[in-house]
Amino acid sequence: MRFIRSNFLKIFSEHVVRYPTPVNLNYFWGFGSLSLFYLVVQIVSGLLLAIYYVPHADMAFDSIQHIMREVNYGWLIRYVHSTGSSMFFFVVYIHISRGIYYGSYLYPRGGVWCTGVIIFLLMMATAFLGYVLPWGQMSFWAATVITNLFSAIPNIGEQITQWLWGGFSVDNPTLKRFFVFHFILPFVISAVVGIHLVLLHKVGSGNPLGVDNVETIPFYPYFFLKDMTLIFFSLIFFTIGVCWYPNLFIHPDNYIRANPMVTPAHIVPEWYFLPFYAMLRAVPDKLGGVLVMLISILILFFLPLLGATSNTRSAVFRPIYRIFFWFFIMDVLLLGWLGACVVEEPYITISRILTVYYFSFFIIFVPILGLVENKLAQNCCNSVSSFKIYDSEPSETLADFVERDERIKREIAMYEREIEILKNKLLKKDK
């Protein structure tokens, strides 16, 4: 027991207390810790809800009402869980955006980025399964629409869809299966988060400048307090959402019991799925729409390869890329708005245009802008070096400059040691 405790304390000290953290990290780096905090909130509140929830088509809706009306503070637990899911996705979207802006997906952090994308995919699956569990009108029909997408797969689509349903339509077996997977997947996410952190601590955290040779300080107490500050301020907005606006992101139709005989006039998923839902609807072909929606997420896995053309990680030093990045953010926000709109013109045409830009950003602009900015930076370095401002060769790269700087530091340290030795010798002679 003492061995386990000592090893645990050693790991905790190395990876939390004394973990070397770049000194120039801003508050956007705290959204990773904030994501972990809201994951814990979701797991704890979900476990409490699972005690009273009944995964049966005839009793699921009533069990939610029982939790809200009869269980002590059941309304609070339910609203913490439903609002927490929105807060969780909001924080993760900012975390992903920060990674794209500062080039956190580039070498040597490609593995960290890919495990993050896996976490994002598992989050989406978990959130969709959880959206079905209240068994309201929107839950039932969202499950029907999304699971029907699998039927677009040639030859085996129908069999996969019926396997997911556990029958020939969304019914009691579907609800039970979705509840089981919704219960298990958060623990799978926790395991992948552990791998994510291990890989991060292996290569070290990035920083806003996008360079590796920066001064570091211990994570505790400096960045621990910074993360706690961010969590505290996020809890203010989270508390306002839970206590004053708990139904802000809950569709009114979901307070109506699921009825397979009545289709809602307009079926919409949760807000964090809306950009991808808009891309799905922008393609007239069913299989094509499914592929576009799937590729729009999977393309994030290839970002370390697509962005490898750039010699500069951070958008702080990439003015052209920065412009296209903010257009990309606007594009995703507009797609989210279009996902909630009715399927009619001009919304369909606008969705198609924005979908084209979404894919163009990753496939065309990210790699090409890297090459263009490399060329511009090289021309700038050549023009500066021609004035002999620096005592270096015109073709000196950033790596050469860093190596020369490190060599000078080593020489200074060596001279300082020699001076210290001479001082000690002089002191001995005086004595």
N, C-alpha and C positions, 0 to 999 in steps of 0.2 A: 504493500500500500504506500509506504514511504517512497519507494522507487517510482511508482506511478505519479505521486504528487510532485516529486522533485522534477521529473521529466516534463510534467504539465506546466509547472512554473517556469521551467527553462524555455519551453516553446512559447509560452505566453510572453515572457520577457523579450525574447528575440524578435517575435513577429508582431507584437503590439506595443510594448513599452519602449524598447530600444530600436524599433524598426526605423532604418534611415530614410527620412522623407525629404524630398527636395524643399529647400527653404522658401521657394517662390510660388508655392501652390496657392491658387485662389479658391474662393468658396465653391466654384463649380466642381472641384475635386471632392467636395464633401457629399455630393449626391450619390456616390457609391455607398458610403456608410449609411446615408439616409434610406437608400433602397433596401439595405439589409435590415434596418430598423422596421420598415413597413412590411417586410416579409415576415418578421417575427410577429408583428401585430396581426397579420392575416392568419397565420398558423394558430395563434392562441385563440383569437375570436372564432375561427372556424371550428376548432375542437370543442369550444363551448356550445356552438350552435348544433354541432353533430349529436350532442347528447339528447336534444329534444326533437331534432328533425326526423320525419318518417319518410323514407324513400319509396313511397307507393303512390301510384297515379290517383287513387281515390282519397288519399289522406295528406299528400305533400302540401297542397295549398292551405289546408286547415291547420297543419302543424306549424306553418309560418305564422298564421294568425294567432295560434296558441302562444307561440314564443313572444309575439308582439304584445299580447294583451294579458296573458296569465302568468308567464314566467317573470320572476323578480328581475328587473333590469334587462329583460329579454329584448325590449325595444332598443336599448343602448347597445347591446352586443350585436344585434342585427345591423343597426345603422353604422356601427364602427366597422363591421365587415364589408358592407356595401360601399360606404364612403372610402374605406381604406383601399379597396381595389382600384378606385379612380385615382386616389392619391399615389398609390404604388405605381400605376402606369404613368402618371404625370411625371413623377420623379425619374423613372427609368427612361422616359423619352428625353428628358433633359440630359441624363447621363449619356445616352447614345449620341445626342447632338454634340455634346462636349467632346466626345471621342472623335467624331467626324471633323469637327472644327480644328482641334489641336493635333490631329494626325495620330491618335493613340492606337490606331489599327496597324501602323507600319512597324517594320522590323525594329526591335526584337520582340514586340508585343502582339504579334499575330495570333499566337495561341490564346492569349488573354482575351483578345477581341472575339475569336471564334467561340470560346466557351460562353462569352457574354451573349452572343447571338443565340446559342442553344438555350440559355436561360430565358431569353426573350420569347423564343418559340414555345417553350414549356409554359411560360406565363400565359401566353395567348390561349393555349389549349386548356389550361386550368380555368381561366376566366370564362371561356365559352361554356365549359361543362358546368361551372357554377351558375352561369346566367340561366341555365335550363331548370335548375333545381326548384325555384319558387313555384314552378308549374302554373304560371299565369298565362294569359293569352300571348303576350309577346315572347315569353320563354318557350312555349310550345311551338309556335310558328317559326321562331328563329332556329330551333332545333330541326324542324322539318326542312326549312330552306337550306341550311348549311350542310346537313347530312345528305340531302339530295344531290349536292354537288359531286359526291363520290360516284354517283351513277353516270357521270359524264366520262369516266374512265372506260376506254373500249374493252369489250369482252367480259371483264370481271367487275365492272362498276356496280351492276345490280346486286351481285352476290355480296360485295363489300358493304353496300348500303343496308341490305337486309341483315347482315351480321351485326352491324352497328345498332340497328333497331332492335334486334332480337325477335323479329317478326316481319310483318309486311307493312308496318307503319310505326310512327313514334308512339310508344305506349308504355305500359308499366315496366317491361324488361329494359327498355331504353333508359328510363329514369334511374333504375337501380344500377345499371352499368355506369352511367354518368356520375352518380353519387360516389361509387367506389373509386373511379379514376380521379374524381375531384378531390377525394380524401387522400389518395396516395401521392399524386403528383407534387404537392408542395414539399414533401420530404425528398423527392427526387430533385426538385429545384435546389433544396438546401445542400444536397450532396454536390451538385454541379457548382453551386456558389463556393463550396469549399475548394474544389479544383480550381475555380476561377481565382481565388485568393492565393492559393499555393503558387500558381503560375505567375501571378502579379508580383509576389514577394521574391520569386526566383529571379526575375529580370529587373525588378525595381519599378517604382512609379515614374510616369512621365511628368512633364511640367509644361507650363505655358510657352516657354521658349522653344521646346521641341529638341533640346540638346541633352546629352547624358552627363556631361561633366559639369555638374552644378553642385554647390555646397548643400550638404544635408544636415538635418537636425533630428533628434529622436521624435517619434510620433507622439509620445506622452512627455510632457503635458500640453505641448504647443498645439498640435493638430487635433488632439483629443478634445480640447476645449473648443476649438473651432468647429468641430463636428457637432459637439453638444449644443453650441449656439445655433447652428443650422437646424438641428432637430427641434429645439425649443421653439424657434420661430415658425417652423412648419406645423408644429402641434397647435399653434394659435389658429391657423387657417383650418386645420383638420377639425378642431373643436367647434369652430363656427359652422363648418359643413355638417358635422354630426348633429349638433343641437339646434341649429336654425334652418339649415337647408338640406335635410337628409334625403329629400325626394328630388333634388335638383337633377340627378342623372338617372333616375328611375322612371321608365315610361309609364304613363297612367294606365295603359292597357294591361300592365302586369299586375294590377290590383283586381283584375277580373279573372275568375277561374278559367283554366284552359278548356276550350271548347273546339273539338276537331271539326265541327259543322259550321263554324263561323270564322271566316278569315278576316284579320284586321285590314283596314283600308291601306295602310302603309307600314310595312315591316322594316324595322331598323334595328341594328345591333347596338351594343354599348358604344359610347363615343370614341373609345380608344381603338375600335375596329373600323371606324367610318372611312378613313383614307383608303384602306384596302378594299372595303366594300364598294367604294366609288369606282375603283379600278376594275373590280369584278363586273360591275354593271356597265362599264364603258365599252365592253367588248360584246357584240351581239351574239357571238357563238358561245354556247354553254361551256364546252371544253376549253375554248380559248380564254374565256374569262377566268376559269379556275387556274389555268396555267399562268396567266398574267398575275393573278393575286398571289400565287405560290412563289413565283420567281421574284416578285417585288420584295419578299422577305428573304428568300434564299440568296439573293444577290449580295446581301450584306456579308456573307461568308467569303466572297471573292474580293471584297474591298482591299484587303492587304496586298493582293496581286495587282489590282487595277490602279492602286495608288502608289505602287512601287516605283513609278517613273519619276517621282519628285525626289530631289535631294534635300528638300526642306519639309519637315513634318508640320510645324505649326502654321495656321493661317494668319498668325500675327505678322509673319514675314512674307505672306503670299497675297498681295492686294487683289489680284484678278480672281483667284480662287475664292477669296472672301466674298466677293460680289455674287458669284454663282452659288455659294453656300447659302446666303441669305435669301436668294431667289428660291432655292430648294426648300428652305423652311416655309416660306410663303406658299409654295406649291403644295406641300403636305397639309398645311392648315386649310387651304382652299379645298383640297380633296376631302378633308374631314367635313367641311360644310356641305359639299356636294353630296356626300354619302348620306346625309340626312334629308336631302331634297327629294321631291317626287321624280320618278323616272320619266322625264319628258324634256323637250327642247326648251331653252338652250342648254340645260344642265348636262345633257348627254354629251353634246359637242365639246363643252368646256372641260368635262371630265376626261375626254379623250386627249385633248391638247395637254392637259396637266399630267396625264399618265405618260405621254411621250416625253415630257420634260423630266419626269421622275426617273425614267430609265436612261435618258440621255445624260443626266448628271453623273450617274455611276459608270456607264459604259463609254461615253464620249468625253465629257468635260473633265472628269477626274484624271484620267491618264494623259489626255492631250494638254491640259493646263499644266501638269507637272513638267512635261517636256518644254513647253513654251516658257515657263518661269525659270527653268534651269538655264535656258539659252539667254534670257534677259539678265539673269544674275551673273552669268559668265561674262557677257558683254560689259556689264557694269563693273565687274572686278578688273577686267582688262583695261577699261578706260581709267579707272582709279589708279591702278598700278603703273600706268604709263606716266603719271605725274610724279612717281617715286615718293609718294607720301609715306609708304611703309618700306622698311628695309627688308624686303622679301621679293622673291621671284614672282613675275606676273602670273605664272601658272600655279601658284600655291593654292592648294585646296584647304577647306575647313579642317580636314583631318591633319594636314601638314602643320597648319597653324596651331592646332591643339597640341600636337606632338612637340612642336618647338616650345610652346608655352610650358608644357610639363617638364621638358629638359632644363629650361631656365630655372624653374622652381626647384628641381633637384639640385642644381648647381648652387643655388642660393642657400638651400638647406645644408649642403656639404660645407660651404664657407662658414656658415653660422656655427656648425659643429667644431670646425677648426679654430674659430675665434674663441669658443667656449673652452676648448682644450688649452689654448695659449693663456687664457685668463686664469685657469686653475693652476698652471705651471708657475705663473708670475706670483700668485697668492702663496704657493708653497715656498717660493724663494724668499718672499718677504718675511714669512714666518721663521 
